[in-house]
């Protein structure tokens, strides 16, 4: 039934009058709605532009959002989607998916202007694969480091110059908008530690380090929320299940599977991470400290050093928290007490992110200009 429903949605999209599919957003699922939501709503609220929203996620909130000028389509992340994208007719396509043209997802055979929206604040040249953004026409940059990286990549590899937009970062805006003054803690209330690591062979959960950290934190009477990356759950479910089985009866232990939510971000006092983009969201959005477990760097582009720019996720660590070596995990409680004194001011935010709280306005302006050009 799912396959035929997706085919039906493809046909419904194709049969739309051209003026109703001039602007199309694509989301891989619910975790990407927070990066596109502001742009979608700003376009709808400030114009009569018809917006199409295609998602490969059954529970994507963007599918359930309603507006007279907004239509949604559910399409799988396999053959049906890949065929549609290769044949899609739309003027502007807005996506958060890197690596188009490198794997199954191709650019359209028709004239389409592709816009890439950042879904993290991390570097473009180390965390992502080489050539990940080569086939986009416009890059929405979250901060000054992205502008430098795009231009450096173009110069190094003699690539065509892209249209660069000083956009900002939609998810961070959402966190900032929900940010409130933290309540005064009862002296008996335990500190709340949020564990939100990245994913990959060397990451904290996959390497087995997370279990040692959780045990240490619970032994020292900290409240712990484990928030694994969806890819960790997908590829290393046994590791996660092992911890859940071991600690599920401990009243200080919580498990959070939905990383699109923000409740644990606002409720916790300190984050423990490794190379996760969530660490920068947490520190810059909530001005709370992060402890970085010093596992090997997450490198998806082995040639990143050729660009000559040290990634932001490396240089900012000491500014927003502390780095803990694997052999020092037994002293983690002391580090927690120390980082609680870390003060992250607004200068750190404004120096690293464009247009805090205003990214949607700036991005919407560019989208309208691109549509007018078409």
C-alpha positions as CSV (number, residue, x, y, z in Angstrom):
1,X,0.0,0.0,0.0
2,X,2.8,2.4,0.8
3,X,4.4,2.1,-2.6
4,X,1.2,2.8,-4.4
5,X,0.4,5.8,-2.1
6,X,3.8,7.2,-2.9
7,X,3.2,6.8,-6.6
8,X,-0.1,8.5,-6.2
9,X,1.6,11.5,-4.5
10,X,4.2,11.7,-7.3
11,X,1.4,11.8,-9.9
12,X,-0.4,14.4,-7.8
13,X,2.7,16.6,-7.8
14,X,3.4,16.2,-11.5
15,X,-0.2,17.1,-12.4
16,X,-0.1,20.4,-10.5
17,X,-0.2,23.5,-12.7
18,X,3.3,24.9,-13.0
19,X,2.6,28.0,-11.0
20,X,1.6,25.8,-8.0
21,X,5.0,24.0,-8.0
22,X,7.5,26.8,-8.6
23,X,8.9,26.4,-5.1
24,X,9.6,23.0,-3.6
25,X,11.1,22.0,-0.3
26,X,12.3,18.5,0.4
27,X,12.7,17.0,3.9
28,X,14.3,13.6,4.7
29,X,12.1,13.3,7.7
30,X,11.0,14.8,11.0
31,X,14.5,15.7,12.2
32,X,14.8,18.2,9.3
33,X,11.5,20.1,9.7
34,X,13.2,22.4,12.3
35,X,15.7,23.6,9.7
36,X,13.0,24.3,7.0
37,X,10.0,25.4,9.1
38,X,11.0,29.0,9.5
39,X,11.6,29.4,5.8
40,X,8.4,27.7,4.8
41,X,6.3,29.8,7.2
42,X,8.0,33.0,6.3
43,X,7.3,32.5,2.6
44,X,3.7,31.7,3.2
45,X,3.1,34.5,5.6
46,X,4.7,37.2,3.5
47,X,3.6,36.3,-0.1
48,X,1.1,34.5,-2.2
49,X,3.7,31.9,-3.4
50,X,2.4,28.4,-3.6
51,X,4.7,26.0,-1.6
52,X,5.2,22.3,-2.2
53,X,6.7,20.2,0.7
54,X,7.9,16.7,-0.1
55,X,8.9,14.5,2.8
56,X,10.2,10.9,3.2
57,X,9.1,10.8,6.8
58,X,5.8,9.5,7.8
59,X,5.9,11.5,11.1
60,X,7.4,14.7,9.7
61,X,5.6,17.6,11.3
62,X,5.9,19.5,8.0
63,X,3.5,17.0,6.5
64,X,0.8,18.0,9.0
65,X,1.2,21.7,8.8
66,X,-1.7,23.5,7.0
67,X,-2.0,26.6,5.0
68,X,-4.1,27.5,1.9
69,X,-1.0,27.9,-0.2
70,X,0.8,24.8,1.1
71,X,0.6,21.3,-0.3
72,X,2.4,18.2,1.1
73,X,3.5,15.0,-0.5
74,X,4.8,11.8,1.1
75,X,7.4,10.0,-1.0
76,X,9.8,7.2,0.0
77,X,13.5,7.6,0.2
78,X,14.2,5.0,-2.5
79,X,13.4,4.5,-6.2
80,X,10.2,6.6,-6.3
81,X,11.9,9.6,-4.8
82,X,15.0,9.2,-7.0
83,X,13.0,9.0,-10.2
84,X,10.9,12.1,-9.3
85,X,13.9,14.2,-8.4
86,X,15.7,13.3,-11.7
87,X,12.6,14.4,-13.5
88,X,11.1,17.1,-11.3
89,X,10.0,20.4,-12.8
90,X,10.1,23.2,-10.2
91,X,11.9,26.6,-10.4
92,X,13.6,26.5,-6.9
93,X,14.3,23.3,-4.9
94,X,15.3,23.9,-1.2
95,X,17.0,20.9,0.5
96,X,19.1,20.0,3.5
97,X,20.6,16.9,1.8
98,X,24.3,17.0,0.9
99,X,25.9,14.8,-1.8
100,X,23.3,15.3,-4.6
101,X,24.7,13.8,-7.8
102,X,27.2,11.7,-5.9
103,X,24.9,8.8,-5.0
104,X,21.3,7.9,-5.9
105,X,19.8,11.4,-5.7
106,X,20.5,13.4,-8.9
107,X,19.8,16.9,-10.1
108,X,16.7,17.3,-12.3
109,X,17.0,17.0,-16.1
110,X,15.1,20.2,-16.2
111,X,16.3,23.7,-15.2
112,X,16.0,23.8,-11.5
113,X,17.9,26.2,-9.1
114,X,19.1,24.1,-6.0
115,X,19.4,25.8,-2.6
116,X,21.2,24.1,0.2
117,X,20.1,24.9,3.8
118,X,22.5,24.0,6.6
119,X,21.2,21.4,9.1
120,X,24.2,21.9,11.4
121,X,26.7,24.6,12.4
122,X,29.7,22.3,11.9
123,X,32.3,22.6,9.2
124,X,31.6,21.8,5.5
125,X,35.0,20.4,4.7
126,X,35.7,17.8,7.5
127,X,32.3,16.5,8.7
128,X,30.9,16.2,5.2
129,X,32.2,14.2,2.2
130,X,34.4,15.7,-0.4
131,X,32.3,17.3,-3.1
132,X,29.2,17.2,-0.9
133,X,28.0,20.7,-2.1
134,X,29.4,20.9,-5.6
135,X,26.1,20.5,-7.3
136,X,24.1,23.2,-5.5
137,X,23.6,26.6,-7.0
138,X,23.0,28.6,-3.8
139,X,24.5,27.8,-0.4
140,X,22.7,29.2,2.7
141,X,25.5,29.7,5.2
142,X,24.9,29.5,8.9
143,X,28.0,31.5,9.9
144,X,31.2,33.2,8.6
145,X,33.1,29.9,8.8
146,X,30.8,28.4,6.1
147,X,31.4,31.3,3.8
148,X,35.2,30.9,4.2
149,X,35.0,27.2,3.6
150,X,32.9,27.4,0.5
151,X,35.2,29.9,-1.1
152,X,38.3,28.0,-0.1
153,X,36.9,24.8,-1.6
154,X,36.1,26.6,-4.8
155,X,39.6,28.1,-5.0
156,X,41.4,24.8,-4.1
157,X,39.5,22.7,-6.6
158,X,38.8,25.3,-9.3
159,X,35.0,25.0,-8.8
160,X,32.4,27.4,-10.3
161,X,31.5,30.2,-7.9
162,X,28.3,29.6,-6.0
163,X,25.7,32.1,-4.8
164,X,26.4,32.5,-1.1
165,X,23.8,33.8,1.3
166,X,24.5,34.9,4.9
167,X,21.4,33.1,6.1
168,X,21.8,31.9,9.7
169,X,20.5,28.7,11.3
170,X,16.8,28.0,11.7
171,X,17.1,25.3,14.4
172,X,19.1,27.6,16.6
173,X,16.5,30.4,16.1
174,X,13.9,27.9,17.4
175,X,16.0,27.1,20.5
176,X,16.6,30.8,21.1
177,X,12.9,31.6,20.9
178,X,12.1,28.9,23.4
179,X,14.9,29.8,25.8
180,X,13.8,31.0,29.2
181,X,15.7,31.9,32.4
182,X,16.5,28.6,34.2
183,X,14.6,28.1,37.4
184,X,16.6,28.1,40.7
185,X,17.4,24.6,41.6
186,X,16.6,23.1,44.9
187,X,19.9,22.3,46.7
188,X,18.9,18.6,46.9
189,X,18.0,18.4,43.2
190,X,20.6,16.5,41.2
191,X,22.4,18.2,38.3
192,X,20.9,17.0,34.9
193,X,23.5,15.8,32.4
194,X,22.4,15.4,28.7
195,X,24.4,12.8,26.8
196,X,24.1,13.7,23.1
197,X,27.0,12.1,21.1
198,X,27.5,11.9,17.4
199,X,27.4,8.6,15.5
200,X,30.1,6.5,13.8
201,X,32.6,3.8,14.6
202,X,34.7,6.0,16.9
203,X,31.8,7.8,18.5
204,X,31.0,7.6,22.2
205,X,28.3,5.0,22.1
206,X,29.6,2.8,19.3
207,X,33.1,2.7,20.9
208,X,31.6,1.6,24.3
209,X,32.8,4.7,26.1
210,X,29.2,5.9,26.8
211,X,28.4,3.0,29.1
212,X,31.4,3.9,31.2
213,X,30.4,7.5,31.3
214,X,26.7,6.8,32.3
215,X,27.9,4.4,35.0
216,X,30.2,7.1,36.4
217,X,27.5,9.8,36.3
218,X,24.9,7.6,38.0
219,X,27.4,6.6,40.7
220,X,27.9,10.3,41.4
221,X,24.1,10.9,41.6
222,X,23.7,12.9,38.5
223,X,20.4,12.8,36.5
224,X,21.3,11.4,33.1
225,X,19.4,11.7,29.8
226,X,20.8,9.6,27.0
227,X,19.9,11.0,23.5
228,X,21.6,8.9,20.8
229,X,21.8,10.0,17.2
230,X,19.2,8.3,14.9
231,X,22.1,6.7,12.9
232,X,23.4,5.2,16.2
233,X,20.0,3.6,16.8
234,X,19.9,2.4,13.3
235,X,23.3,0.9,13.1
236,X,24.3,0.2,16.7
237,X,21.0,-0.7,18.3
238,X,22.6,-3.4,20.4
239,X,24.8,-0.9,22.2
240,X,21.9,1.3,23.0
241,X,19.7,-1.6,24.1
242,X,22.4,-2.8,26.3
243,X,22.5,0.4,28.2
244,X,18.7,0.6,28.4
245,X,18.5,-2.9,29.8
246,X,21.2,-2.1,32.4
247,X,19.8,1.3,33.6
248,X,16.1,1.5,32.8
249,X,15.1,0.8,36.4
250,X,17.4,3.6,37.7
251,X,15.2,6.6,38.5
252,X,18.0,9.0,37.6
253,X,18.3,7.6,34.0
254,X,16.2,8.8,31.1
255,X,16.2,7.9,27.5
256,X,15.2,10.2,24.6
257,X,14.9,8.9,21.1
258,X,13.5,11.9,19.4
259,X,16.3,14.4,18.6
260,X,13.9,16.8,16.9
261,X,12.5,17.7,20.3
262,X,14.0,20.3,22.6
263,X,12.8,19.4,26.1
264,X,16.0,17.8,27.4
265,X,18.1,20.7,25.9
266,X,16.2,23.2,28.0
267,X,15.9,21.0,31.1
268,X,19.5,19.9,31.4
269,X,22.5,21.7,33.0
270,X,25.4,20.3,31.0
271,X,25.8,18.4,27.8
272,X,28.3,15.6,27.2
273,X,29.1,15.0,23.6
274,X,32.0,14.3,21.2
275,X,31.7,15.6,17.6
276,X,28.0,16.1,17.5
277,X,26.5,19.2,15.9
278,X,24.0,19.3,18.8
279,X,26.8,20.5,21.0
280,X,27.1,23.8,19.2
281,X,23.3,24.2,19.2
282,X,23.3,23.7,22.9
283,X,26.1,26.0,23.8
284,X,25.2,28.9,21.5
285,X,21.5,28.6,21.8
286,X,21.2,28.1,25.6
287,X,24.6,29.4,26.8
288,X,25.2,26.2,28.6
289,X,28.5,24.4,28.8
290,X,29.5,21.2,26.9
291,X,32.0,18.5,27.9
292,X,33.6,17.0,24.8
293,X,34.8,13.4,25.1
294,X,38.1,13.3,23.1
295,X,37.3,10.4,20.8
296,X,39.0,10.6,17.3
297,X,37.7,13.3,15.0
298,X,34.7,12.6,12.9
299,X,36.3,12.9,9.4
300,X,34.2,12.2,6.3
301,X,36.6,14.0,4.0
302,X,40.2,12.7,4.5
303,X,41.5,15.6,2.4
304,X,40.0,18.4,4.6
305,X,43.4,19.7,5.7
306,X,44.1,20.7,2.1
307,X,41.7,23.6,2.6
308,X,43.9,25.1,5.3
309,X,41.0,26.0,7.7
310,X,40.7,24.4,11.1
311,X,37.0,23.3,11.6
312,X,34.8,25.3,13.9
313,X,33.9,22.2,15.9
314,X,37.6,22.0,16.8
315,X,38.5,25.6,17.6
316,X,35.4,26.4,19.6
317,X,35.5,23.6,22.1
318,X,37.5,25.2,24.9
319,X,35.5,28.4,24.5
320,X,32.1,26.7,25.2
321,X,33.3,24.0,27.6
322,X,36.0,21.5,28.2
323,X,37.7,18.5,26.5
324,X,38.1,15.3,28.5
325,X,40.5,12.6,27.4
326,X,39.4,9.0,27.5
327,X,41.8,8.2,30.4
328,X,40.3,11.0,32.5
329,X,36.7,9.8,32.5
330,X,37.0,8.7,36.1
331,X,37.4,12.4,37.0
332,X,34.4,13.5,35.0
333,X,32.5,14.7,38.0
334,X,35.2,17.2,38.8
335,X,35.1,18.5,35.2
336,X,31.3,19.0,35.4
337,X,31.7,21.2,38.5
338,X,34.4,23.2,36.7
339,X,32.5,23.8,33.5
340,X,29.4,25.0,35.3
341,X,31.5,28.2,35.9
342,X,31.9,28.6,32.1
343,X,30.2,31.8,30.8
344,X,29.1,31.7,27.2
345,X,28.1,35.3,26.2
346,X,26.2,36.6,23.2
347,X,29.4,37.7,21.5
348,X,30.2,34.0,21.0
349,X,26.8,33.6,19.3
350,X,27.0,36.6,17.1
351,X,30.6,35.9,16.1
352,X,29.8,32.4,14.8
353,X,26.2,32.6,13.5
354,X,24.5,35.0,11.0
355,X,21.2,36.7,11.9
356,X,20.3,35.1,15.2
357,X,16.5,34.9,15.5
358,X,16.2,36.4,12.0
359,X,17.4,33.7,9.6
360,X,14.0,33.0,8.1
361,X,13.5,36.6,7.1
362,X,16.8,36.7,5.3
363,X,16.4,33.3,3.7
364,X,12.9,34.1,2.5
365,X,14.1,37.3,0.8
366,X,16.6,35.3,-1.2
367,X,14.1,32.6,-2.2
368,X,11.7,35.3,-3.5
369,X,14.6,36.9,-5.5
370,X,15.5,33.5,-7.0
371,X,11.8,32.9,-8.0
372,X,11.6,36.4,-9.6
373,X,14.8,35.7,-11.6
374,X,13.2,32.5,-12.9
